[in-house]
Amino acid sequence: MDVTDDKSILEILKREILPLLSQRVAKKISELNLNEISGIEEIRMRAEKPLMIFKDGYDYFLGEMGLQKNNIRTFIVEKNDIERTLQLMSDFSIYAVEEELKQGFLTLKGGHRVGIVGRVVLEENRIKTVRNISSLNIRIAREVKGCGINAVKRLYSEGIKHTLIASPPGCGKTTLLRDIIRIISNGCSEINLRGHKVGIVDERSEIAGCYLGIPQKDVGIRTDVIDACPKVQGIIMLLRSMSPEIIAVDEIGSLKDADAIEEAINSGIKVISTVHGKDMDEILKKAGIRSLMANKAFERILILSRKKGPGTIEEILNF
């Protein structure tokens, strides 16, 4: 399994993250040792509040002695740090990234995703932009190549099946989906699975992590990505223009999602998707999932947890 190691994370931070942070914040993070850097998932900057790091399932503050769990003598993020960081991330042109701001995030080179909150400006009941940005959540993109091979062997030894991957947040469903896509796109000689044409509708830029339209994460050689597009429109676009054999989408749930997925299935396309939920009872609370299950849309459902780390397969249900 090709997991990003500690030294690689250090290089990623130095090359792709620290140059885009304010000098004060970048300097503080650069003082961390390799052990503290290991496992970093998020860097959270909130104006006039402590700089925080999320790793290994815990929130940490940055203090005088590095990472600490208590809020004592910690490094405080200033409003200027957020403003400077946004300037660097937008290459000094907030206008150029205004479309992304409407969605509440930016995607950086390398596929890293930056969540943004502040004052929303509305125009005719639609989000025009976000001003007075007060918080940034920088999520470090980490690929886990190979994490999907066991799932692919168990699920698709007799061909691709309509598949739903379910888990609570933070249990690795998007990471697993990404690697399954990569393996299916490239082909898997271990189970004599040929490479398939895959279309991804990446509504929140989390699966492929596109930067300027180019996937920053390895989603396979036969994969086409529609980035930052609503799932319903994206599925229709792929059906009309790219002749995919498989369509992959993240975090479905609405009736509109269900209708689009039904259209894909009725067109002979296999669908692989994810949904939030810890078990069948929870995911069936979503109207779109209830509709899809009533129509027997999915042939396989994977339930994930974090019991043995993110991506733990708790159960595979066959329908």
FIKOL-898638 format. One record per residue (C-alpha): residue number from 0; x, y, z. Coordinates in pm, 1 decimal, always signed. Layout:
N
VEXDO  kedo         u         v         w
VEXDO   NUM         X         Y         Z
...
END
This chain:
319
VEXDO  kedo         u         v         w
VEXDO     0      +0.0      +0.0      +0.0
VEXDO     1    +154.5    +329.1    -111.2
VEXDO     2     +74.4    +557.8    +183.6
VEXDO     3    +225.9    +906.9    +189.3
VEXDO     4    +510.5    +882.2    +445.3
VEXDO     5    +625.2   +1140.8    +700.9
VEXDO     6    +912.1   +1275.2    +489.0
VEXDO     7    +678.6   +1309.2    +189.0
VEXDO     8    +432.9   +1504.6    +403.2
VEXDO     9    +717.2   +1731.4    +510.8
VEXDO    10    +808.6   +1790.9    +146.5
VEXDO    11    +443.5   +1853.8     +56.6
VEXDO    12    +417.6   +2112.8    +335.1
VEXDO    13    +739.6   +2285.1    +232.0
VEXDO    14    +663.1   +2285.8    -139.4
VEXDO    15    +285.0   +2327.7    -162.3
VEXDO    16    +145.7   +2464.0    +165.5
VEXDO    17    +391.1   +2683.1    +359.1
VEXDO    18    +465.1   +2920.7     +65.9
VEXDO    19     +92.1   +3002.3     +58.2
VEXDO    20     +60.1   +3088.9    +427.0
VEXDO    21    +136.1   +3420.7    +593.3
VEXDO    22    +495.9   +3447.1    +704.6
VEXDO    23    +404.5   +3428.7   +1075.1
VEXDO    24    +197.4   +3112.8   +1036.6
VEXDO    25    +439.4   +2944.8    +795.2
VEXDO    26    +730.0   +3006.0   +1033.0
VEXDO    27    +541.7   +2858.6   +1328.8
VEXDO    28    +444.6   +2542.6   +1141.3
VEXDO    29    +795.1   +2501.5    +996.6
VEXDO    30    +928.2   +2474.8   +1353.3
VEXDO    31    +744.1   +2145.4   +1408.7
VEXDO    32    +954.3   +1830.1   +1413.3
VEXDO    33    +897.7   +1532.2   +1183.0
VEXDO    34    +703.7   +1337.9   +1445.1
VEXDO    35    +464.6   +1631.6   +1497.4
VEXDO    36    +416.6   +1673.1   +1122.5
VEXDO    37    +333.3   +1303.4   +1083.3
VEXDO    38     -37.2   +1247.2   +1023.5
VEXDO    39    -138.6   +1613.0    +982.6
VEXDO    40    -479.6   +1624.8    +814.8
VEXDO    41    -593.5   +1984.6    +867.0
VEXDO    42    -450.5   +2327.0    +949.8
VEXDO    43    -717.8   +2559.2   +1089.7
VEXDO    44    -676.7   +2936.3   +1092.7
VEXDO    45    -942.8   +3139.7   +1275.3
VEXDO    46    -905.3   +3516.5   +1314.9
VEXDO    47    -803.2   +3616.3   +1670.3
VEXDO    48    -805.7   +3252.3   +1783.8
VEXDO    49    -535.4   +2985.5   +1832.1
VEXDO    50    -379.8   +2818.2   +1528.9
VEXDO    51    -487.9   +2452.4   +1538.6
VEXDO    52    -370.8   +2128.8   +1382.7
VEXDO    53    -590.1   +1821.4   +1339.6
VEXDO    54    -409.4   +1486.4   +1328.5
VEXDO    55    -462.3   +1129.4   +1446.5
VEXDO    56    -821.3   +1212.1   +1541.3
VEXDO    57    -730.9   +1498.5   +1779.2
VEXDO    58    -715.8   +1878.7   +1774.0
VEXDO    59    -381.5   +2027.3   +1876.8
VEXDO    60    -279.1   +2385.0   +1958.4
VEXDO    61     +57.5   +2528.0   +1856.0
VEXDO    62    +241.3   +2643.8   +2166.6
VEXDO    63    +593.6   +2745.9   +2251.3
VEXDO    64    +698.9   +2380.1   +2271.2
VEXDO    65    +522.1   +2263.4   +1955.0
VEXDO    66    +193.7   +2074.6   +1945.9
VEXDO    67      -4.6   +2064.6   +2270.2
VEXDO    68    -355.1   +1958.5   +2370.8
VEXDO    69    -421.3   +2251.6   +2605.9
VEXDO    70    -490.4   +2612.0   +2513.2
VEXDO    71    -208.3   +2768.1   +2714.7
VEXDO    72     +29.2   +3029.8   +2567.4
VEXDO    73     -65.4   +2933.0   +2214.9
VEXDO    74      +2.3   +3101.7   +1883.3
VEXDO    75    -286.9   +3336.3   +1790.6
VEXDO    76    -386.3   +3387.5   +1427.5
VEXDO    77    -434.6   +3752.5   +1335.1
VEXDO    78    -679.6   +3887.7   +1077.3
VEXDO    79    -381.3   +3996.2    +868.0
VEXDO    80    -260.8   +3633.4    +855.9
VEXDO    81    -585.3   +3526.1    +692.5
VEXDO    82    -586.1   +3818.1    +449.0
VEXDO    83    -224.8   +3755.1    +347.5
VEXDO    84    -285.2   +3380.9    +310.9
VEXDO    85    -583.2   +3443.9     +82.7
VEXDO    86    -375.7   +3678.9    -130.5
VEXDO    87    -110.1   +3413.1    -175.6
VEXDO    88    -359.2   +3134.8    -243.1
VEXDO    89    -539.3   +3341.0    -506.6
VEXDO    90    -214.5   +3465.2    -662.0
VEXDO    91    -315.3   +3816.5    -550.4
VEXDO    92    -644.2   +3805.7    -741.8
VEXDO    93    -945.6   +3723.7    -525.3
VEXDO    94   -1164.5   +3802.0    -827.0
VEXDO    95   -1002.6   +3513.3   -1017.9
VEXDO    96   -1119.5   +3262.2    -756.6
VEXDO    97   -1459.7   +3416.7    -687.2
VEXDO    98   -1647.6   +3126.1    -845.9
VEXDO    99   -1478.8   +2885.7    -604.9
VEXDO   100   -1543.3   +3118.5    -311.8
VEXDO   101   -1914.5   +3089.2    -383.6
VEXDO   102   -1883.2   +2718.0    -312.1
VEXDO   103   -1701.3   +2781.7     +14.3
VEXDO   104   -1362.8   +2643.2     -78.1
VEXDO   105   -1047.5   +2681.2    -288.2
VEXDO   106    -844.9   +2399.6    -443.9
VEXDO   107    -468.0   +2441.4    -439.3
VEXDO   108    -200.4   +2289.2    -658.0
VEXDO   109    -147.6   +1938.0    -529.5
VEXDO   110    -519.7   +1889.1    -470.2
VEXDO   111    -523.9   +2043.8    -122.4
VEXDO   112    -862.7   +2189.8     -32.2
VEXDO   113    -917.6   +2507.5    +167.0
VEXDO   114   -1255.1   +2555.7    +334.6
VEXDO   115   -1361.0   +2918.8    +375.7
VEXDO   116   -1619.8   +3094.4    +591.7
VEXDO   117   -1706.2   +3459.5    +636.1
VEXDO   118   -1980.3   +3704.7    +541.7
VEXDO   119   -2191.6   +3574.7    +254.6
VEXDO   120   -2304.4   +3831.0      -5.5
VEXDO   121   -2635.7   +3740.9    -171.0
VEXDO   122   -2774.1   +3856.5    -503.3
VEXDO   123   -3128.9   +3755.5    -598.8
VEXDO   124   -3120.9   +3489.4    -327.1
VEXDO   125   -2802.7   +3335.7    -467.6
VEXDO   126   -2452.9   +3348.7    -322.8
VEXDO   127   -2254.1   +3612.8    -508.7
VEXDO   128   -1933.9   +3583.4    -307.0
VEXDO   129   -1790.0   +3559.6     +44.9
VEXDO   130   -1637.2   +3867.1    +209.5
VEXDO   131   -1466.1   +3934.6    +543.0
VEXDO   132   -1327.5   +3582.1    +549.8
VEXDO   133   -1259.6   +3485.1    +909.2
VEXDO   134   -1164.4   +3115.8    +901.1
VEXDO   135    -962.1   +2886.5    +675.9
VEXDO   136    -945.2   +2508.8    +699.8
VEXDO   137    -655.6   +2370.4    +495.6
VEXDO   138    -701.6   +1998.1    +432.3
VEXDO   139    -380.8   +1822.4    +330.3
VEXDO   140    -436.5   +1595.0     +30.8
VEXDO   141    -296.9   +1249.1    +100.0
VEXDO   142    -333.1    +960.6    -137.7
VEXDO   143    -339.5    +603.8     -12.4
VEXDO   144    -266.9    +409.2    -327.6
VEXDO   145    -350.0     +44.9    -291.0
VEXDO   146    -610.3     +88.2     -17.5
VEXDO   147    -883.1     -15.8    -261.5
VEXDO   148    -729.6    -336.0    -395.7
VEXDO   149    -893.6    -570.7    -144.4
VEXDO   150   -1230.6    -404.9    -201.4
VEXDO   151   -1191.5    -437.7    -579.2
VEXDO   152   -1103.2    -807.7    -548.0
VEXDO   153   -1401.1    -874.9    -322.5
VEXDO   154   -1647.2    -665.8    -520.8
VEXDO   155   -1555.2    -700.8    -885.9
VEXDO   156   -1398.7   -1042.6    -947.9
VEXDO   157   -1706.5   -1118.6   -1159.2
VEXDO   158   -1737.2    -773.5   -1316.2
VEXDO   159   -1820.6    -420.5   -1203.8
VEXDO   160   -2128.8    -383.3    -984.9
VEXDO   161   -2336.6     -77.8    -893.3
VEXDO   162   -2177.1     +11.7    -561.0
VEXDO   163   -2256.2    +238.0    -265.8
VEXDO   164   -1983.2    +314.3      -8.1
VEXDO   165   -2123.3    +433.5    +325.9
VEXDO   166   -1948.2    +569.2    +634.4
VEXDO   167   -1959.7    +852.0    +887.2
VEXDO   168   -1737.3   +1154.6    +808.5
VEXDO   169   -1363.7   +1093.6    +841.6
VEXDO   170   -1373.5    +717.8    +781.4
VEXDO   171   -1205.1    +723.9    +441.6
VEXDO   172   -1490.2    +669.9    +198.1
VEXDO   173   -1365.4    +931.1     -51.9
VEXDO   174   -1007.8    +799.2     -25.4
VEXDO   175   -1134.1    +446.4     -89.9
VEXDO   176   -1356.2    +562.0    -376.9
VEXDO   177   -1059.4    +739.4    -537.8
VEXDO   178    -840.3    +430.0    -526.2
VEXDO   179   -1115.3    +200.9    -651.9
VEXDO   180   -1157.5    +437.5    -948.0
VEXDO   181    -780.5    +435.8   -1012.1
VEXDO   182    -764.4     +55.8   -1011.0
VEXDO   183   -1071.4     +10.9   -1232.3
VEXDO   184    -947.1    +276.3   -1475.3
VEXDO   185    -601.4    +121.3   -1505.1
VEXDO   186    -720.4    -239.2   -1489.8
VEXDO   187    -631.5    -510.1   -1238.2
VEXDO   188    -441.3    -814.3   -1368.3
VEXDO   189    -483.0    -997.0   -1035.1
VEXDO   190    -852.4   -1053.7   -1108.6
VEXDO   191    -826.4   -1021.9   -1486.9
VEXDO   192   -1014.7    -690.3   -1479.8
VEXDO   193    -957.7    -481.6   -1791.5
VEXDO   194    -928.4    -104.6   -1772.8
VEXDO   195   -1261.5     +79.1   -1796.5
VEXDO   196   -1357.2    +431.2   -1904.5
VEXDO   197   -1458.0    +618.7   -1589.9
VEXDO   198   -1630.4    +955.3   -1557.0
VEXDO   199   -1609.9   +1142.1   -1225.9
VEXDO   200   -1848.3   +1419.0   -1124.7
VEXDO   201   -1634.5   +1591.3    -861.7
VEXDO   202   -1877.7   +1845.5    -720.7
VEXDO   203   -1653.6   +1956.3    -433.2
VEXDO   204   -1314.3   +1886.1    -594.9
VEXDO   205   -1237.7   +1617.6    -335.9
VEXDO   206   -1206.0   +1302.3    -544.1
VEXDO   207    -959.8   +1415.5    -810.8
VEXDO   208    -852.9   +1746.0    -652.4
VEXDO   209    -838.7   +1933.5    -982.6
VEXDO   210    -622.4   +2246.4   -1007.0
VEXDO   211    -680.2   +2455.6   -1320.5
VEXDO   212    -881.5   +2162.6   -1455.3
VEXDO   213    -607.8   +1900.2   -1413.9
VEXDO   214    -651.8   +1620.8   -1155.9
VEXDO   215    -382.8   +1644.1    -888.2
VEXDO   216    -461.1   +1296.0    -756.8
VEXDO   217    -415.5    +972.6    -945.2
VEXDO   218    -759.0    +863.2   -1063.3
VEXDO   219    -636.2    +640.1   -1345.4
VEXDO   220    -544.2    +664.7   -1712.3
VEXDO   221    -896.3    +616.6   -1853.3
VEXDO   222   -1070.0    +865.7   -1624.6
VEXDO   223   -1238.8   +1193.6   -1721.4
VEXDO   224   -1329.7   +1448.4   -1453.7
VEXDO   225   -1599.6   +1713.9   -1447.0
VEXDO   226   -1484.5   +1942.5   -1168.2
VEXDO   227   -1688.7   +2169.0    -938.8
VEXDO   228   -2011.8   +2072.6   -1111.9
VEXDO   229   -2338.1   +1972.9    -939.2
VEXDO   230   -2385.8   +1597.0    -956.3
VEXDO   231   -2710.9   +1602.7   -1150.3
VEXDO   232   -2582.6   +1823.3   -1432.1
VEXDO   233   -2245.6   +1648.1   -1433.8
VEXDO   234   -2394.8   +1301.5   -1475.7
VEXDO   235   -2603.7   +1421.0   -1771.4
VEXDO   236   -2299.2   +1588.6   -1930.5
VEXDO   237   -2092.9   +1269.9   -1901.8
VEXDO   238   -2372.5   +1059.1   -2052.0
VEXDO   239   -2406.5   +1295.1   -2347.1
VEXDO   240   -2042.0   +1356.0   -2424.8
VEXDO   241   -1789.4   +1107.1   -2282.7
VEXDO   242   -1938.9    +756.9   -2329.2
VEXDO   243   -1828.7    +635.8   -1985.7
VEXDO   244   -1863.5    +275.4   -1876.0
VEXDO   245   -1864.3    +379.3   -1510.9
VEXDO   246   -1969.1    +702.5   -1338.0
VEXDO   247   -1840.4    +787.3    -990.5
VEXDO   248   -1986.2   +1052.3    -759.9
VEXDO   249   -1935.3   +1148.5    -395.9
VEXDO   250   -2192.2   +1199.2    -119.8
VEXDO   251   -2532.6   +1139.6    -276.1
VEXDO   252   -2861.7   +1160.2     -91.4
VEXDO   253   -3122.2   +1381.8    -255.9
VEXDO   254   -3407.4   +1272.3    -481.1
VEXDO   255   -3249.1   +1470.1    -766.3
VEXDO   256   -2927.7   +1271.9    -717.7
VEXDO   257   -3131.1    +952.4    -728.4
VEXDO   258   -3306.6   +1051.1   -1052.0
VEXDO   259   -2973.1   +1125.8   -1223.8
VEXDO   260   -2821.8    +798.4   -1104.1
VEXDO   261   -3128.0    +608.2   -1226.2
VEXDO   262   -3084.3    +769.2   -1568.1
VEXDO   263   -2721.5    +658.2   -1578.5
VEXDO   264   -2813.1    +304.4   -1476.7
VEXDO   265   -3090.2    +291.2   -1736.5
VEXDO   266   -2830.9    +396.7   -1995.6
VEXDO   267   -2623.1     +88.6   -1915.9
VEXDO   268   -2364.8    +271.3   -1704.9
VEXDO   269   -2231.0    +126.3   -1380.3
VEXDO   270   -2241.4    +369.3   -1086.2
VEXDO   271   -2007.7    +385.3    -785.8
VEXDO   272   -2092.5    +643.4    -520.7
VEXDO   273   -2060.8    +731.5    -153.0
VEXDO   274   -2301.9    +844.2    +115.9
VEXDO   275   -2276.1    +965.6    +475.4
VEXDO   276   -2405.2    +715.7    +730.1
VEXDO   277   -2280.7    +456.9    +979.1
VEXDO   278   -2529.2    +183.4    +886.4
VEXDO   279   -2830.4    +101.9    +669.3
VEXDO   280   -3078.0    +257.1    +912.4
VEXDO   281   -2895.9    +589.9    +893.9
VEXDO   282   -2844.8    +604.4    +518.1
VEXDO   283   -3207.7    +509.1    +453.0
VEXDO   284   -3312.2    +831.3    +623.8
VEXDO   285   -3206.7   +1004.1    +300.7
VEXDO   286   -3491.8   +1020.5     +52.3
VEXDO   287   -3266.8    +962.4    -248.1
VEXDO   288   -3115.1    +647.8    -100.0
VEXDO   289   -3458.8    +510.9     -10.1
VEXDO   290   -3568.1    +564.6    -369.1
VEXDO   291   -3259.6    +395.6    -512.5
VEXDO   292   -3287.5     +99.6    -277.2
VEXDO   293   -3658.1     +60.3    -356.3
VEXDO   294   -3562.5     +39.2    -724.3
VEXDO   295   -3280.3    -206.7    -648.1
VEXDO   296   -3025.6     +30.5    -798.5
VEXDO   297   -2725.2     -88.6    -596.1
VEXDO   298   -2586.0    -440.6    -610.8
VEXDO   299   -2320.0    -393.0    -342.7
VEXDO   300   -2304.1    -172.2     -32.7
VEXDO   301   -1982.5    -125.4    +168.0
VEXDO   302   -2008.9      -5.6    +527.6
VEXDO   303   -1686.8    +156.9    +655.7
VEXDO   304   -1561.9    +261.1    +999.9
VEXDO   305   -1239.8    +373.7   +1172.6
VEXDO   306   -1208.0     +68.6   +1401.0
VEXDO   307    -874.2     -34.9   +1250.2
VEXDO   308    -804.0    +305.6   +1100.5
VEXDO   309    -987.8    +498.3    +825.3
VEXDO   310   -1128.9    +275.1    +553.5
VEXDO   311   -1199.2     -29.7    +771.7
VEXDO   312   -1454.4    -243.3    +584.8
VEXDO   313   -1716.4    -340.0    +842.7
VEXDO   314   -1955.2    -516.7    +607.5
VEXDO   315   -2030.7    -584.2    +241.9
VEXDO   316   -2399.4    -625.2    +163.9
VEXDO   317   -2515.0    -796.3    -156.6
VEXDO   318   -2846.6    -715.8    -322.5
END
